Amino acid sequence: MKCLLENIKTALEILALVLGAFFFLWKLSTGWLIINLKLSIATTRKKKQEDSGLDYLGVEIVLEKGDIDTLYLNDISMKVVYDDKIIFLDFPELRKCKVITGIQKIDWNSDNLKEELITLSPNEKIQLGKFIEVPSNTPIFIEVAVLGYRRFWKNFHWKSSTISIGEGK
């Protein structure tokens, strides 16, 4: 009888381990511990000159990291679409500037930059901005894509879009 109870106990422990492993595999496959990131876009549009037919379009991108793990930013790209034109804008400023050791100085113009990435720690926020000239009184479609990863995990991507409408006449 004691041997039978020991075998049942062992079988239940093995079953608990297998079910626990399946539970965690299921959680991982459905998004548990995926990097959480809030991506938002804000635009500002001002006339360049009164009769130039052009506006300055300022685009502010805000990345707000959630509370799960650190995000390593690989790339951010912005697509601006109007009429029949598509303009792609990159953010090379995501690469870290070179710190000159010994004199504790930042060198923004160094050609010797390592391909180190900007990281976002939990609950950290970063703002990036670009501006371009666009035709006045023309709707502009803006789309931003972010690519990043988490150590020992796969790449993640986020997308967001907005529209900027001209002031009209």
Phi, psi and omega per residue, in radians:
M1 nan -0.725 -3.135
K2 -1.118 -0.669 3.125
C3 -1.131 -0.706 3.116
L4 -1.101 -0.755 3.123
L5 -1.130 -0.670 3.094
E6 -1.111 -0.721 3.127
N7 -1.155 -0.702 3.105
I8 -1.134 -0.761 3.117
K9 -1.051 -0.799 3.128
T10 -1.090 -0.764 3.129
A11 -1.094 -0.722 3.124
L12 -1.177 -0.637 3.090
E13 -1.143 -0.734 3.105
I14 -1.125 -0.752 3.101
L15 -1.058 -0.729 3.121
A16 -1.109 -0.744 3.107
L17 -1.115 -0.755 -3.142
V18 -1.141 -0.786 3.119
L19 -1.130 -0.673 3.083
G20 -1.108 -0.726 3.106
A21 -1.123 -0.770 3.088
F22 -1.069 -0.685 3.124
F23 -1.048 -0.848 -3.120
F24 -1.205 -0.631 3.048
L25 -1.105 -0.728 3.100
W26 -1.101 -0.776 3.131
K27 -1.070 -0.755 3.122
L28 -1.127 -0.692 -3.112
S29 -1.272 -0.323 -3.125
T30 -1.841 0.160 2.993
G31 1.946 0.128 3.108
W32 -1.155 2.336 -3.134
L33 1.163 0.375 3.015
I34 -1.286 2.499 3.141
I35 -1.029 2.216 3.100
N36 -1.770 2.230 -3.083
L37 -2.477 2.293 3.060
K38 -1.725 2.128 -3.135
L39 -1.984 2.111 3.114
S40 -2.298 2.650 -3.111
I41 -2.221 2.348 3.043
A42 -2.245 2.499 -3.136
T43 -2.158 2.646 3.025
T44 -2.338 2.391 -3.098
R45 -2.324 2.207 -3.132
K46 -2.338 2.541 3.072
K47 -1.131 2.421 3.104
K48 -1.237 -0.998 3.017
Q49 -2.494 2.789 -3.001
E50 -0.944 -0.839 -3.072
D51 -1.977 0.430 -3.081
S52 -1.409 -0.378 -3.067
G53 1.333 0.178 -3.123
L54 -2.184 2.630 3.034
D55 -2.128 2.677 2.886
Y56 -1.554 2.240 3.071
L57 -1.957 1.974 3.073
G58 -1.697 2.336 3.139
V59 -2.159 2.167 3.087
E60 -1.916 2.221 3.120
I61 -1.955 2.239 3.128
V62 -2.081 2.180 3.043
L63 -1.921 2.094 -3.126
E64 -2.084 1.948 -3.064
K65 -1.345 2.390 3.058
G66 -1.364 -2.852 -2.994
D67 -1.690 0.156 -3.136
I68 -1.851 1.972 2.955
D69 1.020 -3.102 -3.131
T70 -1.785 2.481 3.100
L71 -1.867 2.271 3.047
Y72 -1.789 2.049 -3.078
L73 -1.430 2.095 3.063
N74 -1.491 -0.808 -3.008
D75 -2.838 2.620 2.964
I76 -2.333 2.331 3.133
S77 -2.348 2.532 3.128
M78 -2.148 2.373 3.090
K79 -2.000 2.233 3.126
V80 -2.042 2.178 -3.070
V81 -2.187 2.259 2.991
Y82 -2.679 2.639 -3.059
D83 0.807 -2.066 3.120
D84 -1.995 0.375 -3.108
K85 -1.865 2.501 3.024
I86 -2.230 2.160 -3.138
I87 -2.071 2.261 3.095
F88 -1.853 2.286 3.124
L89 -2.138 2.300 3.112
D90 -1.833 2.997 -3.112
F91 -2.185 1.318 3.138
P92 -1.126 -0.311 3.126
E93 -1.184 -0.090 3.038
L94 -1.177 -0.430 3.092
R95 -1.275 2.464 -3.105
K96 -1.211 2.537 3.048
C97 -1.325 2.742 -3.105
K98 -1.443 2.265 3.038
V99 -1.685 2.113 -3.127
I100 -1.406 1.974 -3.098
T101 -1.248 2.641 3.133
G102 1.674 -0.709 3.134
I103 -1.986 0.057 3.081
Q104 0.843 1.041 -3.115
K105 -2.305 2.524 3.082
I106 -1.644 2.291 3.125
D107 -1.995 1.820 -3.109
W108 -1.281 -0.376 -3.014
N109 -1.797 0.165 -3.075
S110 -1.164 2.401 3.039
D111 -1.543 -0.064 -3.078
N112 -1.681 0.539 -3.080
L113 -1.262 2.372 2.988
K114 -1.354 2.738 3.103
E115 -1.495 0.887 3.085
E116 -1.390 2.590 -3.072
L117 -1.819 2.666 2.999
I118 -1.278 2.395 3.098
T119 -1.977 2.583 3.030
L120 -2.037 2.023 3.097
S121 -1.404 2.919 3.123
P122 -0.942 2.348 3.109
N123 1.142 0.342 3.094
E124 -1.628 2.743 -3.077
K125 -2.356 2.448 3.067
I126 -2.330 2.467 3.109
Q127 -2.073 2.364 3.093
L128 -2.227 2.608 -3.138
G129 -2.452 2.651 3.054
K130 -2.498 2.717 2.948
F131 -2.425 2.594 3.086
I132 -2.466 2.862 3.044
E133 -1.623 2.329 -3.139
V134 -2.330 2.791 3.111
P135 -1.151 2.444 3.081
S136 -1.151 2.712 3.056
N137 0.966 0.559 3.116
T138 -2.204 2.234 3.059
P139 -1.130 2.410 -3.123
I140 -2.117 2.234 3.077
F141 -1.720 2.241 -3.127
I142 -2.130 2.275 3.097
E143 -2.285 2.382 -3.135
V144 -2.124 2.365 3.070
A145 -2.157 2.401 -3.135
V146 -2.142 2.330 3.086
L147 -2.130 2.251 3.136
G148 -2.645 3.060 3.112
Y149 -2.555 2.945 3.076
R150 -2.111 2.394 -3.112
R151 -0.950 2.462 3.124
F152 1.091 0.434 -3.128
W153 -2.512 -3.100 -3.085
K154 -1.548 3.052 3.043
N155 -1.284 2.611 3.046
F156 -2.171 2.683 3.027
H157 -2.429 2.645 3.130
W158 -2.300 2.603 3.086
K159 -2.393 2.573 3.060
S160 -2.606 2.662 3.137
S161 -2.503 2.800 3.091
T162 -2.681 3.002 3.116
I163 -2.243 2.424 3.034
S164 -1.983 2.121 3.138
I165 -1.743 2.372 3.081
G166 -1.149 2.857 -3.076
E167 -1.203 -0.439 -3.068
G168 1.484 3.063 -3.085
K169 -1.815 nan nan
